Amino acid sequence: MIDTSAPSAAILAILQNDNAVAQAQELRAFGATWQSQNADPQMLTKLGIEAATQARLDPSAVVTDLLLGYAAAREEQRTRHWQNHLMRRVQQLDGLHRIISAANSTLDIDASLQTVVDTVSDVMRVDVCSIYLFDQHRRMLRLVATRGLNPKAIGTVEVEIGVGVTGWAGELGKPVAIFDVRNEPRYQLEPLLEEWHFRSLLAVPVILFASERHHIETLQGVITVQNRDPHEFSQEQTSYLEVVAGEIALSIANAQMYQQTDARLHQKIRELTTLQRVTAALASTLDVDTLLHLIVEQAVKIADVDRTDIFQVRPNNKVKMLASYGPGRTSGVEDMIVQVIREHRAIAVPNAYTDERWSGVQAIAYREGFHSLFALPMRTGNRIIGALCFYSYAPRHIEYEQVQLLTTFADEGAIAIENARLYEETQRNLTIKSTLLQEIHHRVRNNLQTISALLQMQARRLNTETEGRQALDDSVRRIHAIAAVHNLLSHDGEGQTTVQDIAKQIAENIQMSLPSETPVEFLITGDSVSVNARAATVLAIVINELVHNALDHGLSAEGGIIGIDGWMENEEQACVQVRDDGPIRPEPVKRRVSTGLGLGIIETLVNTDLGGKFEFKRETEWTRALITFAPDELDD
């Protein structure tokens, strides 16, 4: 150490050495020691001149050795300083490389930010490094990574923007350095962090695309470092932490965007799955009341709200609530619904307590506690049939994607309602039509019975052996056959019957008129062949003619078997067969004279009215008559 109280004496003592080399080395060592004490080089020069004068030596040589030692020491100090500076720069660059590598190697934001705080702590040689991420919606900074503080605080501790030193730096958008937090009025101690041992604090905002004007929308978070002792953070330290903040800003934004996109994708999949399931449920019923309650119930689930109402547009441009699901049953939003329908657009009320557009909305908010409302029209094509209104106790902001989902749901519901209403209207019209058809067939049957009675009265005036009596009897039988068909149709509202039912009705009517001495057994077999009213009338006449033909010719002696069969061929052609076992029966004693009119009528009806074919053949054991036609090609 230099004896600052007597530096001249120290130099004189050196000058007493007669060895010139040793004397020069000692003088240079003295100059180096003088520099290490940050002493004034001019004073060193002055002292050297005075000592050389006293020792009767050359002052220039003495001063030169002193200053050479001083300059060498200063240069060595500068070299060490630059070496240390370069080493710090290398460490900083290596730290930035690790930070960038961690940010680019994974989209797991928690893992990459933990690497950042570990690296910053090592490079800056600080006791604590922490990172807080900013929640734009809640305006809160949440601790996500730390080194040096309580790890249990991660994900738990939150700082409101503008509160405390960390929140202040986030709001200010600039670094905030505190020499001693105990003297800083803005500082707020968080017990869970266990940070009471740390005195100095540097907080740097993490801003995406930083500019001269700070916007809170670009804030990603805040990175902080702390030391145990009071510390004046250098500009170099602040600049380095700003560089780190700039590097991690983009990686945080990318990771958050990835997480949000992934979350939105999964949410969209869940929404589409729910919408598909709801659409299938809506299509499963055609009862309007059931459908309305199903729509409001599913709307509460798909929109994640507390209540949903469905409104119908009335002819007088007013609205009527048709169904509701959720707590509360009183309404008060009719004026808002009318505007939704009139303007063909959705309306959102984020805060019903302060919204003054509709008095009823404020009333329902104070009466039932609903904070947010959302209403949208229900469309089928270009026509609006009603509206849905959603209620939420908690404050809600409806995102664009959710508006699209709810709009699709509302339109699907509107289509389902229209389908159900059309179905109900069709059912009502069908009931009316069926009732009218039944009444028409009933009246036709009554009129035919009246005509039959008149003809029977006329026939009784004629001799039974005359052709006129036979003609009248044949006409009565045909009228009975037609009346039998209308009797069947009067009990069926759809204007349909079957070949088997026609055959049974004709067989019953004929069986009642047969004498007991000529028993006849009717066998009615085959598939259930459905025919409309027109075909039924034609078949009734044809079957009636064929049965009476069998009775008059093959079975008049002792009776027998008459079979009436019906079946479908190739799902298109209907076949009706009338057969009797007359060929194995004895010949009648008195055969009725045939005019051929019956077969002529049959061929005409089958060919012209049914558009089919008629075949008649006599076999060893059976006489067969076959009618084939296509029922689906006949008009009603």
Secondary structure, DSSP 8 states (H G I E B T S, - for coil): ---TT-HHHHHHHHHT---HHHHHHHHHHHHHHHHHTT--HHHHHHHHHHHHHHTTS-HHHHHHHHHHHHHHHHHHHHHHHHHHHHHHHHHHHHHHHHHHHHHHH-S-HHHHHHHHHHHHHHHHT-SEEEEEEEETTTTEEEEEEEESS-GGGTTT-EEETTSHHHHHHHHHTS-EEES-GGG-TT----GGGT-TT--EEEEEEEETT--SS--GGGEEEEEEEEESS-----HHHHHHHHHHHHHHHHHHHHHHHHHHHHHHHHHHHHHHHHHHHHHHHHHT---HHHHHHHHHHHHHHHHT-SEEEEEEE-TTS-EEEEEEESS------HHHHHHHHHHTS-EEES-TTT--S-HHHHHHHHHH---EEEEEEEEETTEEEEEEEEEESS-----HHHHHHHHHHHHHHHHHHHHHHHHHHHHHHHHHHHHHHHHHHHHHHHHHHHHHHHHHHHHTTS-TTSHHHHHHHHHHHHHHHHHHHHHHHTT-TTSEEEHHHHHHHHHHHHHHHS-TTS-EEEEEEE---EEEHHHHHHHHHHHHHHHHHHHHHTSTTT-EEEEEEEEEETTTEEEEEEEE-GGGS---SS-----SHHHHHHHHIIIIIS--EEEEEE-SS-EEEEEEE-GGG---
